[in-house]
Amino acid sequence: MCGIVGYVGEKQAAPILLDGLAKLEYRGYDSAGIAVRDGDGEPKIVKAKGRLKILAEKTDDGNSVKGTCGIGHTRWATHGEPSEGNAHPHCSDDGNVVGVHNGIIESYKEIKEKLIRKGYSFYSQTDTEVLVKYIDYYYKKYQMGPIDAIAKTMVRIRGSYALAVMFRDYPGEIFVARKDSPMILGAEDGESYIASDVPAILKYTRNVYYVDNMEMARLSAGRITFYNLDGDEITREATRIQWDAEAAEKGGFEHFMMKEIHEQPMAIRNTLNSVIVGERERTIDLSGIGLSDEAIRRIDTIHIVACGSAYHAGVVTQYVCQDLARVRVIVDLASEFRYRKPILGGNDLVILISQSGETADTLAALREAKAQGVRTLAIVNVVGSSIAREADSVFYTLAGPEIAVATTKAYSAQLAAGYLLAVQFAQVRGTISKDHYAELIAELESLPGKVEKLMENKERLQWFASKLANQKDVFFLGRGIDYAIGLEGSLKMKEISYIHSEAYAAGELKHGTISLIEEGTPVIGILTQDSLYEKMVSNLVEVKSRGAYLCGITDYGNYTIEDTVDFTTYLPRIDDHFAASLAVIPLQLLGYYVSVARGLDVDKPRNLAKSVTVE
C-alpha cells in the first residue's frame, strides 16, 4: 500500500525514481509524485493524479527534472481524496523540509491545530503534510539537526509511518524513519537507495538493509548511517536478496497474475523441499524453523492469525491439522484478533501468515501474542520482513516475488507450509502411523506435478469464464476443506472481476442463503472430499431445482456429477487433506479469465493494494 523510492548518487535521480515507482505499481495507488534537488538549489516537485504514466509524461520520463538527489511516492488515498494536491511529496511552508510518507498519523488533527496556532498553513487534506511540517517546526524551534528533529517528532506522534525527507540545509542527503510500515535501504558503487519493497531497487543492488521499528537513517552518496531513537549511531547488517530482477518481470505472459499461476508448481516444490529431507526415507525436519519435537508435544492450542487469502490458507490448515494431529486449532482474522481479547495459554502457539510479512493487522496480532508471553511462528514470503524479524520462529515460503495484487503462488506456498506443519505435528504427537506418515509425504511431493497437469486444461475454463462475464452474482458452495477453498475462489472472483460473489458452507443453504438463487444464477460447487461427496451433490440438486447454472469441481472418477451440473472440471486424485492445492487452480484461472473478458486491469484491481500496511 503506497510506495516510496529514493536515490542519492552521481546519476540523474528522476529517471531512477520513476523506474522504482513503476516496480511498485502493484502495491496500489491513485497518484504519484517526485521531488528532486539539483545541488544547493530548491527541490523541484512534480505530482500527478492517476497512473504513473501521467507523471512520466509531465517530466519527459524524468529527463526534464534535473538533480542527483530525490524522493518519489505512489499514494493510496487514506486522508483526503485522490488529487494532485493531496499527492506526495509534501513540503513545509517555506520549502525547508520535503517529504513522502507511507502509513497513517492518527494524531494528525491535534498536531495540525497546534501548527496552525504556530502560524503554519495547510494546502492539502493529508496527514503527511502535517507530519512534514511538524518536523520543520522542531527543526527550527530547537535549531537541531535533522536526526534530532525527526526523533523528537517520532516520540510525539501516534500512528504508523515509513518516512523519507530532504532538508534545504543538507543537500545531497536524505533522512528516513520507520514505525510499523516497511522500508529498506541499499548502497552500491557510491549510490544509495530507498524503497518500500525490494523490486524497486533490485535492479541496482542485491544488498539491502531493513530499517527496524523506531529507527532512523541518514543517506548520502554510497553511505548509510543508522540511528536509534536517542540519536545514537547503531549498526545494521545487510541482507542479500537471492532472487534476481527478472523474477519480478512478466516473462512473456500478458499479466503477472498468469505468470504467477504458472509458477505455483515451483513455489510448492521449493517450499516442500526446504524441510523434507532424506534420500531413501523422506521425513520432515522443522529444526531449521525452531520447532523441536518437545515443543510440538507441549502445544495445547494453535491460533492461526491472518488476513485475506492468507486467512483462507489458515482455514484449510485448521481442517488438516485438527484431523491429522488432533490438536485444537482456532483461526482468527488478524483485524479482529486483538479486539476479541484472546485468552492465550502458556503452551499455545500463535501462527501468523502473511505474504509480505508487513501486514499491519497481522503484525499487531503478533505483538499482542508476544505481550501475553505466547510462542509465535511466522509463515511469510519476504526474508527480513517485520513479522519475520519479530516472531520467535519463521517458516519461509519460497514463492519468490509476487507482483499481482491477487495472490496465487504465495497462497499455494502457504498451503504447503500448513500441510507440512500438520503432517509433522501428527507424526510427533503419535496420531498417525509411520506408514501413513510416509504416504502423506509422498502425496505432498506429488503436488507440483499434479498442479502442472491442471494447467493443461485452461482453454475449457476460458470458455466457461465467458459465460460468467456479464453476471452480477456468483456463488461458491463447499463443505469442510471445500468450503475453505470456496472462500478463496470467491475472493479471487470479486477482487479482480468486480462481480459480487460469496462462498457458503453448503449445509447452511436451507438456513436462508438459498433465497438468493434465481434462474441462471451461477453456482460453483467444490466436491473434493469423498466423505462429503453425496451430501454436496444433494446441495447442488437443491440449487439446480431453483434454476442455478452449475459448475462442479471434483476428482477424476466422480463422473456421476455430470448428471447434475452443467460444466465440470476434474482434478487429479490426491489425499483429501491436500485437495485445496489442486481445486484452487481452476478457481484462480476462472477469476483471471472473467477479469480479462470484462476488459479489467487484472494485476492492479481498483481500490486494492498488494500489502496492507495500515490498519
PyMOL commands that set and color helices and strands:
alter all, ss='L'
color gray80, all
select helices_A, chain A and resi 13-23+25-27+52-58+108-117+127-141+146-154+198-200+245-248+256-262+264-273+287-289+293-298+308-325+334-340+360-371+386-390+409-428+434-468+481-497+506-511+513-516+530-544+559-563+576-578+580-597
alter helices_A, ss='H'
color red, helices_A
select strands_A, chain A and resi 3-8+31-37+44-49+69-75+90-91+97-105+159-167+174-179+184-188+191-195+207-210+215-220+223-227+233-234+239-240+276-277+283-284+301-306+328-333+349-354+375-380+393-396+473-478+500-505+522-527+549-555+567-571
alter strands_A, ss='S'
color yellow, strands_A
deselect
rebuild
show_as cartoon
